[in-house]
């Protein structure tokens, strides 16, 4: 099963919105969400602080701030084909 890393912070409406949409897509498309709160890691805060929320698949950034569902589905489909 593919894993999508979901970088987020607490009390963030963009993170909450993306998390809800991501959960619905995970049920439909069959991938695992790995939530990562960057507030607990100084290096992650420095690296991703301005890109939160952020989705990463196989080390590749898929989208940040808002979920681009079309692009997300395209990238997820491309990864399934190459596996």
Buried (B, 14 or more C-beta within 10 A) or exposed (E): EBEBBBBBBEEBEBBEEBBEBBEEBBEEBEBEBEEBBBBEEEEBBEEBEEBBBBBBBEEEBBBBEEBBEEEBEEBBEEBEEEE
